[in-house]
Amino acid sequence: MVKSIQRVAIIGTGTIGASWAALFLARGLDVTATDIAPGAEARLRQYIDQAWPALERIGLAEGADRQRLRFTANLAEAVASADLVQENGPERIDFKTALYEQLDRLLPAEVLIASSSSGLTMSAIQAGCKLHPERCVIGHPFNPPHLIPLVEIVGGARTSEATITRVTAFYDGLGKRTVRLRKEMPGHVANRLAAALFREIVYLVSEGVLDVADADTAVCWGPGLRWGVMGPSLLYHLGGGAGGIEHFFDQFTGPLTAMWRSLGDPVITPEVRRLMIAGVHKETDGRSLEALAAQRDEALLSLLAARAGESARP
Ligand SMILES: NC(=O)c1ccc[n+]([C@@H]2O[C@H](COP(=O)([O-])OP(=O)(O)OC[C@H]3O[C@@H](n4cnc5c(N)ncnc54)[C@H](O)[C@@H]3O)[C@@H](O)[C@H]2O)c1
């Protein structure tokens, strides 16, 4: 019998760890968090209090309670009774390999260790684990994890299938939308897709085709609205009309591949950087980061509510 996951340890309570902690508490789990930064506990509790109204709107699980958060600066104490560790420490391979080697010695074999790492591979991170590297896996969220459902799951060379199955069931059970990568890729997948689009935005802006605000409008009031509902491939199935995706390829293979050949490969020179930054500040029109984040989260909550109850497929 595999034990169900009731107690989670959070290592690192910065941007991502704090948001994971809020989500796990809202889903009715016990959370013990650890961080070495002075004032980390107060910042974490403040973050969770700020996130809680949104989590209430999404719907709290039975027994969900902010009182079920414990904080300790001591790593061994933080992970002592955990069923799963969600690690959100600094994105440095030397830090992560040393930490995983230590966790491997501290934790019984059945405890899963998931890393939020955006760019490191699990094969590299688990390299120092001498006892049970098979329970280590990447569980990569999107900021902020308490609102954005996607989690990318990818194992390293020594991760077991049983770990992938268990961690997938855990995240799915929390209401996350998981995708599994069958190979390790730098940056995993979703950030690569976002990077491909951003590369073209930087190219178009640097070529003087349009400014930053108009590029953002072209995405978020056009295809971006549809992408919040269905993925590009399914949308092209609809774009093919009655003939669906087959007709789409009949009709658009030529124009699409011609466009691919003209896509940009910009270099972020000091001038391009200045242009992009000035464009973003012009677009914000004096709105603060807090105001923009609130606007983003409000619209996200409405979109999530509109899509609540849809099956796991897009
Ligand atoms: N920021 C994002 O958008 C984002 C998105 C997805 C994944 N990630 C990944 O999440 C991880 C954390 O990123 P972040 O943006 O939250 O970074 P961050 O700098 O905000 O947080 C890292 C935290 O780790 C703490 N820390 C440092 N040493 C520690 C130790 N020995 N023990 C415990 N805590 C320690 C720091 O004090 C800090 O609070 C990274 O691996 C990153 O790749 C980040």
The ligand as a MOL file (V3000), in Angstrom:
LIG
                    3D

  0  0  0     0  0            999 V3000
M  V30 BEGIN CTAB
M  V30 COUNTS 44 48 0 0 0
M  V30 BEGIN ATOM
M  V30 1 N 9.7200 32.5740 -10.0900 0
M  V30 2 C 9.0820 31.8520 -10.9860 0
M  V30 3 O 8.2910 32.3540 -11.8000 0
M  V30 4 C 9.2500 30.3460 -10.9940 0
M  V30 5 C 8.2780 29.5770 -11.6720 0
M  V30 6 C 8.3790 28.1680 -11.6200 0
M  V30 7 C 9.4340 27.5790 -10.9550 0
M  V30 8 N 10.3830 28.3470 -10.3300 0 CHG=1
M  V30 9 C 11.4630 27.6390 -9.6150 0
M  V30 10 O 11.1730 27.6700 -8.2240 0
M  V30 11 C 12.3900 27.6960 -7.4820 0
M  V30 12 C 12.3810 28.8990 -6.5600 0
M  V30 13 O 12.2710 30.0800 -7.3370 0
M  V30 14 P 11.7150 31.4580 -6.7260 0
M  V30 15 O 11.4270 32.3330 -7.8890 0
M  V30 16 O 10.6430 31.1720 -5.7300 0 CHG=-1
M  V30 17 O 13.0370 31.9820 -5.9700 0
M  V30 18 P 13.1250 32.9330 -4.6840 0
M  V30 19 O 14.4930 33.5130 -4.7060 0
M  V30 20 O 11.9360 33.8470 -4.6210 0
M  V30 21 O 13.0110 31.8900 -3.4610 0
M  V30 22 C 14.0410 31.0200 -3.0810 0
M  V30 23 C 13.9680 30.8910 -1.5730 0
M  V30 24 O 14.8590 29.8650 -1.1330 0
M  V30 25 C 15.3700 30.3010 0.1160 0
M  V30 26 N 16.5510 29.5330 0.4670 0
M  V30 27 C 17.8520 29.7500 0.1220 0
M  V30 28 N 18.6560 28.8090 0.6910 0
M  V30 29 C 17.8410 27.9970 1.4150 0
M  V30 30 C 18.0680 26.8740 2.2380 0
M  V30 31 N 19.3020 26.3780 2.4280 0
M  V30 32 N 17.0170 26.2860 2.8550 0
M  V30 33 C 15.7580 26.7730 2.6830 0
M  V30 34 N 15.4760 27.8520 1.8970 0
M  V30 35 C 16.5250 28.4490 1.2780 0
M  V30 36 C 15.6190 31.7870 -0.0780 0
M  V30 37 O 15.7570 32.4590 1.1730 0
M  V30 38 C 14.3610 32.1870 -0.8420 0
M  V30 39 O 13.3090 32.5860 0.0160 0
M  V30 40 C 13.5350 27.7220 -8.5060 0
M  V30 41 O 14.0360 26.4250 -8.6820 0
M  V30 42 C 12.8390 28.2230 -9.7710 0
M  V30 43 O 13.4530 27.7450 -10.9480 0
M  V30 44 C 10.3080 29.7100 -10.3180 0
M  V30 END ATOM
M  V30 BEGIN BOND
M  V30 1 1 1 2
M  V30 2 2 2 3
M  V30 3 1 2 4
M  V30 4 1 4 5
M  V30 5 2 4 44
M  V30 6 2 5 6
M  V30 7 1 6 7
M  V30 8 2 7 8
M  V30 9 1 8 9
M  V30 10 1 8 44
M  V30 11 1 9 10
M  V30 12 1 9 42
M  V30 13 1 10 11
M  V30 14 1 11 12
M  V30 15 1 11 40
M  V30 16 1 12 13
M  V30 17 1 13 14
M  V30 18 2 14 15
M  V30 19 1 14 16
M  V30 20 1 14 17
M  V30 21 1 17 18
M  V30 22 2 18 19
M  V30 23 1 18 20
M  V30 24 1 18 21
M  V30 25 1 21 22
M  V30 26 1 22 23
M  V30 27 1 23 24
M  V30 28 1 23 38
M  V30 29 1 24 25
M  V30 30 1 25 26
M  V30 31 1 25 36
M  V30 32 1 26 27
M  V30 33 1 26 35
M  V30 34 2 27 28
M  V30 35 1 28 29
M  V30 36 1 29 30
M  V30 37 2 29 35
M  V30 38 1 30 31
M  V30 39 2 30 32
M  V30 40 1 32 33
M  V30 41 2 33 34
M  V30 42 1 34 35
M  V30 43 1 36 37
M  V30 44 1 36 38
M  V30 45 1 38 39
M  V30 46 1 40 41
M  V30 47 1 40 42
M  V30 48 1 42 43
M  V30 END BOND
M  V30 END CTAB
M  END
